[in-house]
Amino acid sequence: MPSSPRQIIPFTIIRMDSLGQGVSKEADKITFIPKTMVGDSGEAEVLAERKGVVFARAIRFNNRSAERINSSCPHFDDCPSCHFLHIDYQKEISIKTDTFNHLFRKFEMPQLEVIQAPQRDSYRNRIQLHYDLKRKIIGMLDAKQDKIIPIPECLIGLPVIKQEIKRLYTDDAWIDEAQGQPWTGHLEIYWNQQELKLTWNRPYAEGGFTQVFAEMNERLKAILAQWVASKKPTHLLDLFAGNGNLSQGLSYSQRLCVDIYPEAKGAEFISQNLYDEKAKKRIFQELKKRNFSPQVLLVDPPRSGIKDLSAWVEEIRPNFLVYVSCDPHTLARDLSLLENYSLVKSFLIDFFPSTFHFESMVFLERRG
């Protein structure tokens, strides 16, 4: 059966969106094109179209933005994982700052404080590769094109990660190591606790979750520690706490950490799926039983956020709320429903340089 003909359309990038894509509007139709910049124009191949919105990739440039630079990564043009290596880091930070400010434009916000990363590459402690044994290919999955992009010279991992990627590609060493695995799947390369771990087709960060950029994680924790110390809380509740990374070492008399724990971790930790419909009832009962009244509520949810954050806050009524988020879209959604709290500090902390992702941290105080 013959394949469908490629659909080629003209584009002119007029602005950037919150996912790091260039936005073009031709004949009243919006098109999103990654790895472009305001001022770029040319032709793009349509990859998908949904509800009148087009997703495409640039295949030819008639004009290139003056802000474009040559990427340091040989895979950048094809790999879907990095988004900003065609512009310098200060422009990347500017786009991320604009994204945050736009999403919070309806809030009464304090001045955003931006914590830049010390480097754009050689920082990730964890990389996930997808593979296809029948096709003998391993690399980054481009979901829009349903293809795997080989990345033997990937720059974003820690040096030990980059060395391991090169080893796997050398003489296709990964193929022998994948024997006995399903025909398709994924491999995670993880540097954790000074040990390199390779896991095939297992849950993300199975060896224990850590932030991918250790130095930026320490910067966030230092900001958090200074702020909490100034409030002198006696009780702190940490939701989506993981191993207690954020709340460990903060100023408090007692803390409770809540997350899913396969094994018992001690009296400070409660195992609970916080997305379960009975989670709030169980945790509220536990707080009452322990006579635990948090002055500080610290939350660090996955990208999906906490849609019922207001219900938690109305029951707990903490004096202070700290929300750490890896998705500013869900952060803005969740905070929009809060009442009786004022935003007093906001931070953009660049955990994920070279990509459109970043970490946000906001501090709120109860009014009255």
C-alpha positions as CSV (number, residue, x, y, z in Angstrom):
1,M,0.0,0.0,0.0
2,P,1.6,3.3,-1.0
3,S,2.4,5.8,1.8
4,S,0.6,9.1,2.0
5,P,2.3,12.0,0.2
6,R,4.2,14.4,2.5
7,Q,2.3,17.6,3.2
8,I,4.6,20.6,3.0
9,I,3.5,24.0,4.2
10,P,5.2,27.5,4.5
11,F,5.9,28.9,7.9
12,T,7.0,32.1,9.6
13,I,7.7,32.0,13.3
14,I,6.0,34.9,15.1
15,R,6.4,33.8,18.8
16,M,7.5,31.0,21.1
17,D,5.1,28.8,23.1
18,S,5.5,27.4,26.6
19,L,6.8,24.0,25.2
20,G,9.7,25.6,23.4
21,Q,8.1,25.5,20.0
22,G,8.0,28.2,17.4
23,V,4.5,29.3,16.5
24,S,3.5,30.1,12.9
25,K,0.1,31.4,11.6
26,E,-0.5,30.9,8.0
27,A,-4.0,31.2,6.5
28,D,-5.5,31.4,10.0
29,K,-4.1,28.1,10.9
30,I,-1.7,27.7,13.9
31,T,1.4,25.6,13.4
32,F,3.8,24.5,16.1
33,I,7.4,23.8,15.0
34,P,10.1,22.7,17.4
35,K,13.7,23.9,17.1
36,T,12.8,27.2,15.5
37,M,13.0,30.8,16.6
38,V,11.2,34.1,16.1
39,G,12.3,35.3,12.7
40,D,12.7,31.9,11.1
41,S,10.8,31.2,7.9
42,G,10.7,28.4,5.4
43,E,8.9,25.2,4.7
44,A,7.8,22.5,7.2
45,E,6.5,18.9,6.9
46,V,3.2,18.3,8.6
47,L,3.4,15.5,11.2
48,A,-0.1,15.7,12.7
49,E,-3.1,17.9,12.8
50,R,-5.6,18.0,15.7
51,K,-8.6,20.3,16.0
52,G,-7.3,22.6,13.4
53,V,-3.9,22.9,15.0
54,V,-0.8,21.6,13.0
55,F,2.3,20.0,14.4
56,A,5.2,20.1,12.0
57,R,9.0,20.0,11.6
58,A,11.1,22.4,9.7
59,I,12.7,21.0,6.6
60,R,13.9,24.1,4.8
61,F,14.7,27.6,5.8
62,N,14.3,30.7,3.6
63,N,15.4,33.0,6.5
64,R,17.1,32.2,9.8
65,S,16.7,34.3,12.9
66,A,19.7,36.4,13.8
67,E,19.5,34.8,17.3
68,R,20.2,31.3,16.0
69,I,23.6,29.7,16.8
70,N,25.2,26.4,15.8
71,S,24.3,23.6,18.1
72,S,27.1,21.9,20.0
73,C,25.3,18.5,19.8
74,P,25.6,16.6,16.5
75,H,22.2,15.0,17.1
76,F,20.2,18.1,17.9
77,D,18.4,18.6,14.6
78,D,16.9,15.1,14.8
79,C,16.7,14.2,18.5
80,P,13.5,15.2,20.3
81,S,15.0,15.6,23.8
82,C,16.7,18.9,23.7
83,H,14.8,22.0,22.5
84,F,17.1,25.1,22.8
85,L,20.6,24.3,21.6
86,H,20.0,26.4,18.5
87,I,20.0,29.6,20.7
88,D,22.3,30.8,23.5
89,Y,21.6,30.1,27.1
90,Q,20.6,33.6,28.0
91,K,17.9,33.5,25.3
92,E,16.8,30.1,26.6
93,I,16.4,31.6,30.1
94,S,14.5,34.6,28.7
95,I,12.0,32.3,27.0
96,K,11.5,30.3,30.2
97,T,11.0,33.5,32.2
98,D,8.4,34.7,29.7
99,T,6.7,31.3,30.0
100,F,6.4,31.6,33.8
101,N,5.3,35.2,33.7
102,H,2.7,34.5,31.1
103,L,1.2,31.6,33.0
104,F,1.0,33.6,36.2
105,R,-0.1,36.9,34.6
106,K,-3.5,36.8,36.4
107,F,-1.9,36.3,39.8
108,E,-0.6,38.9,42.2
109,M,3.0,37.7,42.0
110,P,6.2,38.7,43.7
111,Q,9.2,39.4,41.5
112,L,10.4,36.1,39.9
113,E,13.9,35.1,41.0
114,V,15.7,33.1,38.4
115,I,18.4,30.6,39.3
116,Q,20.4,29.7,36.2
117,A,22.3,26.5,35.7
118,P,26.1,26.4,35.7
119,Q,26.1,24.5,32.4
120,R,23.8,23.3,29.6
121,D,25.3,19.8,29.2
122,S,27.0,17.1,31.2
123,Y,24.5,17.3,34.0
124,R,21.9,14.5,33.8
125,N,22.4,11.6,36.2
126,R,19.7,9.5,34.4
127,I,18.9,8.9,30.7
128,Q,16.2,6.5,29.2
129,L,16.8,5.0,25.8
130,H,14.3,3.1,23.7
131,Y,15.2,0.2,21.6
132,D,14.0,-2.1,18.8
133,L,15.8,-5.4,18.6
134,K,14.4,-6.4,15.2
135,R,15.6,-3.2,13.6
136,K,18.8,-3.2,15.8
137,I,18.3,0.4,16.8
138,I,18.5,2.2,20.2
139,G,18.2,5.9,21.1
140,M,15.7,8.6,21.9
141,L,12.0,8.0,20.9
142,D,10.5,10.7,18.7
143,A,6.8,10.0,19.5
144,K,5.5,12.4,16.8
145,Q,7.3,10.6,14.1
146,D,7.1,7.2,15.8
147,K,10.8,6.5,15.3
148,I,14.0,6.0,17.4
149,I,16.8,8.4,16.9
150,P,20.4,7.1,17.6
151,I,22.4,9.4,19.9
152,P,25.9,7.9,20.4
153,E,27.4,11.4,21.0
154,C,24.7,12.7,23.3
155,L,26.1,15.6,25.4
156,I,23.5,16.0,28.2
157,G,24.5,13.2,30.6
158,L,27.1,13.2,33.3
159,P,30.5,12.1,31.9
160,V,30.0,8.6,33.3
161,I,26.6,8.5,31.5
162,K,28.1,9.7,28.2
163,Q,30.9,7.1,28.4
164,E,28.3,4.4,29.0
165,I,26.2,5.5,26.0
166,K,29.3,5.4,23.8
167,R,30.2,1.9,25.0
168,L,26.7,0.6,24.3
169,Y,26.9,1.9,20.7
170,T,30.4,0.6,20.1
171,D,30.1,-2.6,17.9
172,D,26.4,-2.6,18.9
173,A,27.3,-3.9,22.4
174,W,23.8,-3.2,23.6
175,I,22.3,-5.9,21.4
176,D,24.0,-8.7,23.3
177,E,23.1,-7.2,26.6
178,A,19.4,-6.9,25.5
179,Q,19.1,-10.6,24.8
180,G,16.2,-12.1,26.7
181,Q,14.4,-8.8,26.7
182,P,11.2,-8.0,24.7
183,W,11.7,-7.1,21.1
184,T,10.9,-3.4,21.9
185,G,11.3,-1.6,25.2
186,H,13.5,0.8,27.1
187,L,16.8,0.9,28.9
188,E,17.6,3.3,31.8
189,I,21.1,4.4,32.5
190,Y,21.3,5.8,36.0
191,W,24.2,7.1,38.1
192,N,23.0,6.9,41.7
193,Q,24.9,6.8,44.9
194,Q,28.2,6.6,43.1
195,E,27.1,3.5,41.2
196,L,26.1,3.1,37.5
197,K,23.0,1.0,37.0
198,L,21.5,-0.3,33.8
199,T,17.9,-1.5,34.0
200,W,15.9,-2.9,31.2
201,N,12.1,-2.4,31.0
202,R,11.7,-1.4,34.6
203,P,9.8,1.5,36.1
204,Y,11.4,5.0,35.9
205,A,14.1,5.6,38.5
206,E,13.6,2.1,40.0
207,G,16.8,2.4,41.9
208,G,15.4,5.3,43.9
209,F,14.3,8.7,42.6
210,T,16.7,11.6,42.6
211,Q,16.6,14.9,40.8
212,V,18.5,14.7,37.5
213,F,20.7,17.7,38.2
214,A,22.3,17.3,41.6
215,E,23.9,20.7,41.8
216,M,20.6,22.5,41.1
217,N,18.8,20.3,43.6
218,E,21.2,21.5,46.3
219,R,20.6,25.2,45.3
220,L,16.8,24.7,45.6
221,K,17.2,23.0,49.0
222,A,19.4,25.9,50.3
223,I,16.7,28.4,49.3
224,L,14.0,26.3,50.9
225,A,16.1,25.8,54.1
226,Q,16.7,29.5,54.6
227,W,13.0,30.3,54.2
228,V,11.7,27.6,56.5
229,A,14.3,28.5,59.1
230,S,12.9,32.0,59.2
231,K,9.4,30.6,60.1
232,K,10.5,28.4,62.9
233,P,7.8,25.7,62.4
234,T,7.3,22.9,64.9
235,H,5.5,20.6,62.5
236,L,6.1,20.1,58.8
237,L,4.1,17.9,56.4
238,D,5.8,16.8,53.2
239,L,3.5,15.4,50.5
240,F,5.0,13.5,47.5
241,A,8.1,13.4,49.7
242,G,10.0,10.6,48.0
243,N,12.9,9.8,50.2
244,G,12.5,13.1,52.0
245,N,15.0,14.9,49.8
246,L,13.5,18.4,50.2
247,S,12.5,18.3,53.9
248,Q,15.5,16.5,55.2
249,G,17.6,18.9,57.3
250,L,15.0,21.7,57.5
251,S,14.2,23.5,60.7
252,Y,11.3,21.7,62.4
253,S,10.6,19.7,65.6
254,Q,8.7,17.0,63.8
255,R,7.9,16.1,60.2
256,L,5.8,13.6,58.3
257,C,6.6,12.4,54.8
258,V,3.9,10.9,52.6
259,D,4.4,9.0,49.4
260,I,4.3,5.4,48.1
261,Y,6.9,3.3,50.0
262,P,7.2,-0.4,49.2
263,E,9.1,-1.0,52.4
264,A,8.7,0.5,55.9
265,K,10.8,3.6,56.4
266,G,10.1,4.6,60.0
267,A,7.7,6.7,62.0
268,E,8.3,9.8,59.9
269,F,7.1,8.2,56.7
270,I,3.6,7.2,55.7
271,S,3.0,5.1,52.6
272,Q,0.0,6.4,50.6
273,N,-0.8,6.9,47.0
274,L,-1.8,10.6,47.2
275,Y,-3.9,10.3,44.0
276,D,-6.2,7.7,45.6
277,E,-9.7,9.0,46.3
278,K,-9.3,7.9,50.0
279,A,-5.9,9.5,50.5
280,K,-7.1,12.7,52.1
281,K,-9.3,11.0,54.6
282,R,-6.6,8.6,55.6
283,I,-3.9,11.2,56.0
284,F,-6.3,13.6,57.9
285,Q,-7.1,10.8,60.3
286,E,-3.4,10.1,60.8
287,L,-2.7,13.7,61.5
288,K,-5.5,13.8,64.1
289,K,-4.3,10.6,65.7
290,R,-0.8,11.9,66.1
291,N,-2.0,15.4,67.2
292,F,0.1,16.7,64.3
293,S,-0.8,20.2,63.2
294,P,1.5,21.3,60.3
295,Q,2.6,25.0,60.2
296,V,4.3,24.3,56.9
297,L,2.9,22.2,54.1
298,L,5.5,21.2,51.5
299,V,4.3,19.6,48.2
300,D,6.4,18.4,45.3
301,P,4.0,16.5,43.0
302,P,4.6,14.9,39.6
303,R,3.9,16.9,36.4
304,S,0.1,16.2,36.8
305,G,0.1,18.4,39.9
306,I,-2.6,18.3,42.7
307,K,-6.0,19.2,41.4
308,D,-7.5,19.0,44.8
309,L,-4.8,21.1,46.6
310,S,-7.4,23.5,47.9
311,A,-9.2,20.6,49.7
312,W,-5.9,19.6,51.4
313,V,-5.2,23.2,52.4
314,E,-8.7,23.9,53.7
315,E,-8.5,20.9,56.0
316,I,-4.9,21.4,57.2
317,R,-4.9,25.2,57.3
318,P,-1.1,25.6,57.4
319,N,0.4,29.0,58.0
320,F,2.8,28.5,55.2
321,L,2.7,26.5,51.9
322,V,5.6,25.6,49.7
323,Y,4.9,24.2,46.2
324,V,7.7,22.8,44.2
325,S,6.7,22.0,40.6
326,C,8.3,20.6,37.5
327,D,5.3,21.8,35.4
328,P,4.3,25.5,35.7
329,H,1.1,24.8,33.8
330,T,-0.3,22.5,36.6
331,L,1.2,24.8,39.2
332,A,-0.8,27.7,38.0
333,R,-3.9,25.6,37.7
334,D,-3.6,24.3,41.3
335,L,-2.8,27.7,42.9
336,S,-5.7,29.4,41.0
337,L,-8.2,27.6,43.3
338,L,-6.6,28.6,46.6
339,E,-8.2,31.1,48.9
340,N,-6.8,33.0,51.8
341,Y,-3.2,32.6,50.8
342,S,-0.7,35.2,49.3
343,L,2.2,34.4,47.1
344,V,5.3,35.9,48.8
345,K,8.2,34.4,46.8
346,S,8.6,32.8,43.4
347,F,11.6,31.0,41.9
348,L,12.5,29.6,38.5
349,I,15.2,27.1,39.0
350,D,16.7,25.7,35.8
351,F,17.0,22.0,36.6
352,F,16.7,21.1,32.9
353,P,18.9,23.4,30.7
354,S,18.7,22.8,26.9
355,T,15.0,21.8,27.3
356,F,11.8,23.7,27.8
357,H,11.4,22.1,31.2
358,F,12.3,24.0,34.4
359,E,11.5,23.7,38.1
360,S,9.4,26.3,39.9
361,M,9.1,26.9,43.6
362,V,6.6,29.3,45.2
363,F,6.1,30.3,48.8
364,L,2.7,31.2,50.2
365,E,1.5,32.6,53.5
366,R,-2.0,32.4,55.0
367,R,-3.7,35.8,55.2
368,G,-5.2,37.0,58.5
